[in-house]
Amino acid sequence: MDTDRGPGLNRFVWVPFLCLVVLAATLVVTPWIGSSHVTAARVFAGVSPDVEIFYQFRVPRVLLAALAGGALALAGTLFQALLRDSLADPFTLGISSGASLGAVLAICFGTRDGGTGLPVVWLAALSGAALAFLLVLGLASQGPRVSSFSLLMAGVTVNTMAIAVILLLKTTASNAQSFAINRWLMGSIDSHEPPAIATLGVVVLAAAGYAWKNARAWNLVAAGEEWAASRGVDTSRFLWRGFILGSAVAGSVAALTGPVGFLGLIVPHALRLMVGADHRLLIPCSLLLGGAFLAVCDTAARTVAAPNDIPVGVVTAMLGGPFFLWLLKGRQQRFWS
C-alpha cells in the first residue's frame, strides 16, 4: 500500500507544522524569562541594561540551546534507526564524551582561537567524537555484525575512559583551564558569539536536510539490513554515512556545550510513541521538538536556583536517567515474558 497518498498525507504536514509552532513559541517566550527582569518596552526602546541582557545574553543562549537540542535529538534518531535500538544516543555511545575529551585536550594545550574556541576546539571535538565512534564500533563488532548490547556496553566503557582522562588532565591544568574543563563535564549552554552559533546552525541544518532526504532509506534500515538491501539500499555505505553524520553533529554540539546527556534518548523515543516510526516524521519533529525541549530545560536551569546557574546537563541527566532505566526495565520484562 502506498502510504504517500490519501488522507494519511495530511499528517506529514500538520504534525511537523505543530512542532514548528511549539519551537517558535518557545523561542519567543523563553528569552524573556530569567533572574533579571526585562520588559519589552525597555528592550525595544534600547534602554540599558534590558537591551544588553536580552540581545547579548538571552537570545544567543536560547538559539544555541534550540540548535543543540535539535542536533542531539536528530543524532539520537539516526543512531536508534541504524542500531535498531531505542537505548542508543550520542551520550550512551560515548560520542559526546569523546568529543569533550578532544575539546579538553585543545583547552589544556592552549590552542583556543579567540573567545569563541573555534575552529581549533571545534575540530578537536569532532576528532574526539570520530575516535570514540571508531573505538566503540571496533569493540562491539562481531565479524560483519554489530551487537547492540555490546555497542552500548562499549559506549559506557569509552565514556568512563574519556572522563578518566579528562580528570587526569584537570589535575595538571591551570585554574582557568580547570574551570573550562568543569564547564565541559557538566554540559552548559552559554552565550557564544554569532559566528559560532551560525556555524553550528549550518552543520545542523545540512545534516537534517541530508537525513530527511533519505528518510525512506532510514525506514528500511530500521526494519533490518537484509530488508533494506533487498529494496536497493547500499546498507554498508549508508550505515557508515549515518554513523559519521550522527557523530559529526554530536561532536559539533559538544564543541560548544560539552556533553549534554540523554536528550538524544528522550525526544526520539517519546516521538516514536506519539507519531510512529516513519522517519519522514521523526526527523523533522525530533529536530524541532528537541530544540524546544533543551531551550525549556536551559531556561529552567538558569531560573530555578537564581542567581545560581545550574548546568543544563544536570537537568537533562536528572530527566534522562530515570527515563533510561524505565526503557531498560521494559526491555527486561519483554525479554522474560
MIVOVEX-44932 format. One record per residue (C-alpha): x, y, z; residue number from 1; residue in one letter. Coordinates in steps of 0.25 Angstrom, whole numbers, plus 5000, padded with zeros to 4 digits. Each point is the difference from the previous one (the first is absolute). Layout:
# MIVOVEX-44932
ATOM     x     y     z  pos  code
ATOM     X     Y     Z  NUM     A
...
***
This chain:
# MIVOVEX-44932
ATOM     x     y     z  pos  code
ATOM  5000  5000  5000    1     M
ATOM  5005  5014  4997    2     D
ATOM  5000  5008  5012    3     T
ATOM  5004  5013  4993    4     D
ATOM  4985  5002  4994    5     R
ATOM  4987  5001  5006    6     G
ATOM  4995  5007  5013    7     P
ATOM  5013  4995  5008    8     G
ATOM  5008  5010  4992    9     L
ATOM  4995  5011  5009   10     N
ATOM  5007  4996  5012   11     R
ATOM  5014  5002  4993   12     F
ATOM  4996  5015  4999   13     V
ATOM  4992  5003  5013   14     W
ATOM  5009  4992  5010   15     V
ATOM  5013  5007  4996   16     P
ATOM  4992  5013  4999   17     F
ATOM  4995  4998  5014   18     L
ATOM  5015  4997  5005   19     C
ATOM  5004  5013  4993   20     L
ATOM  4990  5008  5007   21     V
ATOM  5005  4994  5013   22     V
ATOM  5014  5004  4997   23     L
ATOM  4996  5013  4995   24     A
ATOM  4992  5003  5013   25     A
ATOM  5012  4995  5008   26     T
ATOM  5010  5009  4993   27     L
ATOM  4990  5012  5002   28     V
ATOM  4997  4998  5015   29     V
ATOM  5013  4995  5006   30     T
ATOM  5009  5012  4998   31     P
ATOM  4991  5008  5009   32     W
ATOM  5002  4990  5012   33     I
ATOM  5011  5002  5009   34     G
ATOM  5006  5004  5013   35     S
ATOM  5001  5015  4995   36     S
ATOM  4986  5006  4997   37     H
ATOM  5000  5006  4986   38     V
ATOM  4988  5007  4993   39     T
ATOM  4996  5000  4985   40     A
ATOM  4998  5015  5001   41     A
ATOM  5015  5003  5005   42     R
ATOM  5006  4989  4991   43     V
ATOM  4993  5006  4987   44     F
ATOM  5004  5014  5005   45     A
ATOM  5014  4996  5001   46     G
ATOM  5001  5003  5015   47     V
ATOM  5011  4994  5008   48     S
ATOM  5002  4991  5006   49     P
ATOM  4988  4993  4995   50     D
ATOM  5004  5000  4985   51     V
ATOM  5014  4995  5003   52     E
ATOM  4995  4988  5009   53     I
ATOM  4989  4997  4989   54     F
ATOM  5009  5000  4987   55     Y
ATOM  5014  4997  5005   56     Q
ATOM  4997  4989  5010   57     F
ATOM  4986  4994  5000   58     R
ATOM  4997  5000  4985   59     V
ATOM  5013  4993  4996   60     P
ATOM  4999  4991  5011   61     R
ATOM  4986  4995  4996   62     V
ATOM  5004  4999  4986   63     L
ATOM  5012  4991  5004   64     L
ATOM  4991  4992  5008   65     A
ATOM  4990  4998  4989   66     A
ATOM  5011  4996  4990   67     L
ATOM  5007  4991  5010   68     A
ATOM  4987  4993  5004   69     G
ATOM  4995  4998  4986   70     G
ATOM  5014  4994  4996   71     A
ATOM  5001  4991  5012   72     L
ATOM  4986  4995  4997   73     A
ATOM  5003  4998  4986   74     L
ATOM  5013  4992  5003   75     A
ATOM  4992  4991  5009   76     G
ATOM  4989  4998  4990   77     T
ATOM  5011  4995  4990   78     L
ATOM  5008  4992  5010   79     F
ATOM  4987  4993  5004   80     Q
ATOM  4996  4997  4986   81     A
ATOM  5014  4995  4996   82     L
ATOM  5001  4991  5012   83     L
ATOM  4985  4996  5001   84     R
ATOM  5001  5003  5015   85     D
ATOM  4992  5010  5008   86     S
ATOM  5012  5002  5010   87     L
ATOM  5010  5005  4990   88     A
ATOM  5003  5015  5001   89     D
ATOM  5013  5008  4999   90     P
ATOM  5002  5000  5015   91     F
ATOM  4998  4986  5002   92     T
ATOM  5009  4996  4988   93     L
ATOM  5012  5009  5006   94     G
ATOM  5000  5009  4988   95     I
ATOM  4997  5013  5009   96     S
ATOM  5011  4996  5010   97     S
ATOM  5010  4997  4989   98     G
ATOM  4997  5014  4994   99     A
ATOM  5001  5006  5013  100     S
ATOM  5014  4994  5002  101     L
ATOM  5004  5005  4987  102     G
ATOM  4996  5014  5004  103     A
ATOM  5007  4999  5014  104     V
ATOM  5013  4996  4993  105     L
ATOM  4999  5012  4992  106     A
ATOM  4997  5009  5012  107     I
ATOM  5011  4994  5008  108     C
ATOM  5010  5002  4989  109     F
ATOM  4996  5015  4999  110     G
ATOM  4995  4998  4985  111     T
ATOM  4987  5008  5002  112     R
ATOM  4997  5010  4989  113     D
ATOM  4996  5013  5006  114     G
ATOM  4987  5001  5008  115     G
ATOM  4992  4990  4992  116     T
ATOM  5009  4988  5001  117     G
ATOM  4999  4998  4985  118     L
ATOM  5005  4994  4991  119     P
ATOM  5010  4992  5008  120     V
ATOM  4991  4995  5012  121     V
ATOM  4989  4997  4990  122     W
ATOM  5010  4991  4991  123     L
ATOM  5005  4994  5013  124     A
ATOM  4986  4996  5005  125     A
ATOM  4997  4995  4986  126     L
ATOM  5013  4991  5000  127     S
ATOM  4997  4995  5014  128     G
ATOM  4986  4996  4996  129     A
ATOM  5005  4993  4988  130     A
ATOM  5010  4993  5008  131     L
ATOM  4990  4996  5011  132     A
ATOM  4991  4995  4989  133     F
ATOM  5011  4991  4993  134     L
ATOM  5004  4995  5014  135     L
ATOM  4986  4996  5004  136     V
ATOM  4997  4994  4987  137     L
ATOM  5012  4992  5000  138     G
ATOM  4998  4995  5014  139     L
ATOM  4985  4996  4996  140     A
ATOM  5003  4993  4987  141     S
ATOM  4998  4985  4999  142     Q
ATOM  5005  4997  4986  143     G
ATOM  4991  5008  4990  144     P
ATOM  4989  5002  5010  145     R
ATOM  4999  5010  5012  146     V
ATOM  4993  4996  5013  147     S
ATOM  4991  5011  5005  148     S
ATOM  5002  4995  5014  149     F
ATOM  5016  4999  4998  150     S
ATOM  4999  5014  4994  151     L
ATOM  4993  5006  5012  152     L
ATOM  5010  4994  5010  153     M
ATOM  5012  5004  4991  154     A
ATOM  4994  5014  5000  155     G
ATOM  4999  5000  5015  156     V
ATOM  5014  4995  5001  157     T
ATOM  5005  5011  4991  158     V
ATOM  4992  5010  5007  159     N
ATOM  5007  4997  5013  160     T
ATOM  5014  4999  4994  161     M
ATOM  4998  5014  4994  162     A
ATOM  4995  5006  5013  163     I
ATOM  5012  4994  5007  164     A
ATOM  5010  5006  4990  165     V
ATOM  4993  5014  5001  166     I
ATOM  5001  4999  5016  167     L
ATOM  5015  4996  4998  168     L
ATOM  5002  5013  4991  169     L
ATOM  4993  5008  5010  170     K
ATOM  5010  4997  5011  171     T
ATOM  5011  5006  4992  172     T
ATOM  4992  5012  4994  173     A
ATOM  5000  5014  5005  174     S
ATOM  4989  5007  5007  175     N
ATOM  4994  5006  4988  176     A
ATOM  5001  4987  4992  177     Q
ATOM  4994  4992  5012  178     S
ATOM  4988  5009  5000  179     F
ATOM  4998  4998  4985  180     A
ATOM  5001  4985  5002  181     I
ATOM  4990  5000  5010  182     N
ATOM  4990  5007  4991  183     R
ATOM  5002  4989  4990  184     W
ATOM  4998  4989  5009  185     L
ATOM  4987  5006  5005  186     M
ATOM  4994  5004  4987  187     G
ATOM  4996  5014  4999  188     S
ATOM  4993  5010  4991  189     I
ATOM  5008  5013  4999  190     D
ATOM  4999  5013  4992  191     S
ATOM  5009  4998  4988  192     H
ATOM  5004  5009  4989  193     E
ATOM  4991  5000  4988  194     P
ATOM  5010  4994  4991  195     P
ATOM  5001  4987  5009  196     A
ATOM  4985  4999  5000  197     I
ATOM  4998  5002  4985  198     A
ATOM  5011  4990  4997  199     T
ATOM  4992  4990  5009  200     L
ATOM  4987  5004  4993  201     G
ATOM  5006  4997  4986  202     V
ATOM  5005  4986  5005  203     V
ATOM  4987  4996  5007  204     V
ATOM  4991  5005  4988  205     L
ATOM  5009  4993  4990  206     A
ATOM  5000  4987  5008  207     A
ATOM  4985  5001  5002  208     A
ATOM  4998  5002  4985  209     G
ATOM  5008  4988  4996  210     Y
ATOM  4993  4991  5010  211     A
ATOM  4986  5005  4996  212     W
ATOM  5004  4998  4985  213     K
ATOM  5003  4985  5003  214     N
ATOM  4988  4998  5010  215     A
ATOM  4995  4988  4992  216     R
ATOM  5014  4993  5001  217     A
ATOM  5000  5003  5015  218     W
ATOM  4986  4993  5001  219     N
ATOM  5006  4988  4992  220     L
ATOM  5013  4999  5008  221     V
ATOM  4992  5001  5013  222     A
ATOM  4992  4988  4996  223     A
ATOM  5012  4992  4997  224     G
ATOM  5013  5000  4992  225     E
ATOM  4996  4988  4991  226     E
ATOM  4986  5006  4997  227     W
ATOM  5007  5013  4997  228     A
ATOM  5010  4994  4990  229     A
ATOM  4988  4992  4993  230     S
ATOM  4994  5014  4998  231     R
ATOM  5012  5005  4993  232     G
ATOM  5007  5007  5012  233     V
ATOM  5015  4999  5000  234     D
ATOM  5000  4997  5015  235     T
ATOM  5015  5000  5003  236     S
ATOM  5002  5014  4994  237     R
ATOM  4987  5005  5006  238     F
ATOM  5004  4995  5014  239     L
ATOM  5013  5007  5000  240     W
ATOM  4994  5013  4994  241     R
ATOM  4990  4999  5011  242     G
ATOM  5010  4998  5011  243     F
ATOM  5009  5011  4995  244     I
ATOM  4989  5009  4999  245     L
ATOM  4995  4998  5014  246     G
ATOM  5014  5001  5006  247     S
ATOM  5003  5013  4992  248     A
ATOM  4987  5006  5006  249     V
ATOM  5002  4995  5014  250     A
ATOM  5015  5005  5000  251     G
ATOM  4996  5014  4994  252     S
ATOM  4990  5001  5012  253     V
ATOM  5010  4996  5010  254     A
ATOM  5010  5010  4995  255     A
ATOM  4991  5011  5005  256     L
ATOM  4992  4994  5011  257     T
ATOM  5008  4988  5006  258     G
ATOM  4993  4986  5002  259     P
ATOM  4985  5003  5001  260     V
ATOM  4995  4986  5003  261     G
ATOM  4988  4992  4998  262     F
ATOM  4992  5010  4991  263     L
ATOM  5003  4992  4988  264     G
ATOM  4994  4988  5007  265     L
ATOM  4987  5007  5006  266     I
ATOM  4995  5008  4988  267     V
ATOM  5001  4990  4989  268     P
ATOM  4994  4989  5008  269     H
ATOM  4988  5009  5005  270     A
ATOM  4997  5004  4986  271     L
ATOM  5001  4986  4995  272     R
ATOM  4989  4996  5010  273     L
ATOM  4991  5012  4995  274     M
ATOM  5002  5001  4985  275     V
ATOM  5005  4986  4996  276     G
ATOM  5013  4995  4995  277     A
ATOM  5000  5007  4986  278     D
ATOM  5013  5008  4999  279     H
ATOM  4993  5010  4990  280     R
ATOM  4993  5005  5013  281     L
ATOM  5010  4996  5011  282     L
ATOM  5012  5008  4993  283     I
ATOM  4993  5014  4999  284     P
ATOM  4992  4998  5013  285     C
ATOM  5013  4996  5008  286     S
ATOM  5007  5012  4995  287     L
ATOM  4989  5009  5004  288     L
ATOM  4996  4995  5013  289     L
ATOM  5014  4996  5004  290     G
ATOM  5003  5015  4999  291     G
ATOM  4988  5004  5008  292     A
ATOM  5003  4990  5010  293     F
ATOM  5014  5004  5003  294     L
ATOM  4996  5015  4999  295     A
ATOM  4990  4998  5011  296     V
ATOM  5010  4992  5009  297     C
ATOM  5010  5011  4999  298     D
ATOM  4990  5010  5003  299     T
ATOM  4997  4992  5013  300     A
ATOM  5014  4998  5003  301     A
ATOM  5003  5015  5000  302     R
ATOM  4988  5004  5008  303     T
ATOM  4996  4989  5010  304     V
ATOM  5012  5003  5009  305     A
ATOM  5003  5014  4996  306     A
ATOM  5009  5007  5001  307     P
ATOM  5008  4987  4999  308     N
ATOM  5000  4994  4986  309     D
ATOM  4998  4985  5000  310     I
ATOM  5007  4993  4988  311     P
ATOM  4990  4995  4991  312     V
ATOM  5007  4986  4999  313     G
ATOM  4996  4998  5015  314     V
ATOM  4985  5003  4996  315     V
ATOM  5000  4990  4988  316     T
ATOM  5007  4990  5008  317     A
ATOM  4990  5001  5011  318     M
ATOM  4989  4998  4990  319     L
ATOM  5007  4990  4991  320     G
ATOM  5006  4990  5011  321     G
ATOM  4986  4995  5004  322     P
ATOM  4995  5000  4986  323     F
ATOM  5012  4991  4996  324     F
ATOM  4997  4991  5012  325     L
ATOM  4986  4999  4996  326     W
ATOM  5003  4996  4986  327     L
ATOM  5010  4990  5005  328     L
ATOM  4990  4994  5010  329     K
ATOM  4990  4999  4989  330     G
ATOM  5010  4993  4991  331     R
ATOM  5003  4990  5011  332     Q
ATOM  4985  4997  5002  333     Q
ATOM  4998  4997  4985  334     R
ATOM  5012  4991  5000  335     F
ATOM  4995  4991  5012  336     W
ATOM  4985  5000  4996  337     S
***
